[in-house]
Amino acid sequence: MKALGIDVGSLTTKVAVLDGDGTLRFTVTPSGDDPESSAKAALAKHLGQPELNPGNNLYLVSTGIGSRLLRFSQQQKAITTCLARGVHFLFPSARTAIDIGAETCNVIRVNERGRINDWVSHDKCAAGTGVFLQKMAKIMQMTLEEMSEISFHANSGPEITSTCAVFAESEVISHVHRDPPTPKEEIAAGIYSSVVSRVMTLCKRIGIEKDVAVVGGVALNRGLVNILEREIGFKVLVPDSPQIAAAVGAAVVARDNIEKMAGK
Amino acid sequence: MIDITEKKERIESIIRACRIMQRMNKARPDARESEIIYYDMLSNYFTRLQNARDEGKFVAGHTVFFPAEILYAMDIVPMHTETTTWMISLFTGECADLLSAGTALGLASEICTPHRGLAGAFAAGALPRPDVMLWSNLICDNTAKSGELLMEINHCPGFFLDHPFQHSEDERKYLIGELDSMIRFLEEQSGQKMDWERLAEIIACMDRQIELFREICELRKAVPSPFHTQGFLELLTIDYLFPGQPEAIHYLETLRQELADKVERGVGAVSSERFRLMSFFIPPMYLIGFLERISQEYGAVSVTEPFFTYWGEGRLDPNRPLESVAEKSYMIPEVRMYGPLDDRALKSIVGCVEQYKVDGAIYYADVGCRHTCATVKLFKDILNDMDVPMLTLDCDVVDPTFTSEEEMRKKLEQFFELLEDR
């Protein structure tokens, strides 16, 4: 029986499959207007699962902002539970997980069994999230990847507010248009520092314990991770595909349920 | 200039809502007798307030934690301003209007909504105009300033009761002096004399009330806990509106008996108790129905509220009525949060976790209340040391635009999963 985890995020839907032998496969697809169809299509195309019916040798756990839209899932779990399990699966030594997604940011203290000891979320403002970075890259007229790369060349960065995405946007625009303009690499570093400052506020609320894993789509941004490491003071763990951590966690929950049903 | 006209229909709407609740409860076969009594009491409280002017009664508006025992003893009609405002807000859906009216007075949006709404309610004429305003600094500094503004809005005289932070002999004497001055002020303003015998009776009744509060708390230690999850709000209202009143004794004795019966039969407040919770501060009033439903859904029940229902030690002495009024103000659960936070607050948390077998805690962090929110980290650390997770829910006690039901559900579900996974 296959353990299937689906994380329906605001921008992308992530699907992870844990085969009976522990092999992990995954795919990422835009969520679109109909996450259920997107998820089914992704599975059919990339994972060879033409039929998604409970009992069809599958156990499916869904999570994420749109998980309730997946009527075919057998169980829905909170994103924080899945992140903790996913991070534990990917990095068993991790005791703190920082998840920066498109619209939210979570910091989770994970115990040695992959359970949550504590967590804190930031979900009141886009400041400190992926959509904020997308918006900033647009203002800078570059891709996220380009913004990430140039930030490594900055010696310092301007102070940019971390409390409000709208105010931050105004500040960045003024840096771009001032005479002479603030060097772009410095603006990029300032933007990342602003996001990191937001994340660090959350970290301080529940404390940081080593190892620290950074997951979520924003963890793909090397420039941001670089500044985060500088702020934390040590290297963090980043999986190759950090955006799938919650889907992996959901698949782990599914696997555990399969084992329970089998009486293991 | 803001029009200050009394609008009886606002109070009438509370009375009407209470009567509807009463009728609904009477029609429900499983309704608690205590709940029927509760709504009857509320209905009577507001009817008395509504009729006060016509009956030539003297009305005193007073803020929270004010010793209303003195008003009852002087035959003055009390108007608990916060409770009355929020009942208007809840039953008429006028919360946004009241807050806007407060903002129109020049109160910044960062000022705590209960106080902004309270000023707005008076300015908008949603509350009857009192003959005097009474307020104190117990338990927050906002209240200390709020009273002055309310007095100004109502163009009425007022009295500020200065309650000392500490509980030494000197400070107790000072507080008794303050109470004495307030009585003289009320006698002058109302032309009514303090009835000391009546006050002694009220103190005896209040002493019994406190005993009953304690007995109810004891019953809530049972597994499963018999008292429904938001029931503590009823206990608060009883203390706020009916201190030392015979009907409060009737309510509390009925409730105690109901809970004792449930404990004996092993029946809990939720059909299958899974999580025993400690609650800090007041949940958003507009989400009470939702919180009750999700509690049932997940088998979660609030079993203790250290700063709302966990009364301090001590007895009241009817032979020393004024001293007892002062003493009571040091026994109320909320006072542990008053002034410099000391060991009492922290010890009560530790004690409650152990005695009530608490699995997790929920801190309703009212964003406008700096006084309470300053303790979030401190309480969380103490609970973490005891391996009790705490969920902090940023919210506003009355403003529905701050936190939605969906957001609250998401966070609570995450928290219940955390507790389940442990």
Interface residues (C-beta under 8 A of the other chain):
Chain A: K77 A78 I79 T80 T81 R115 I116 N117 D118 W119 V120 S121 D123 K124 R205
Chain B: K377 N384 P389 T392 D394 E407 K410 K411 E413 Q414 E417 L418 D421 R422
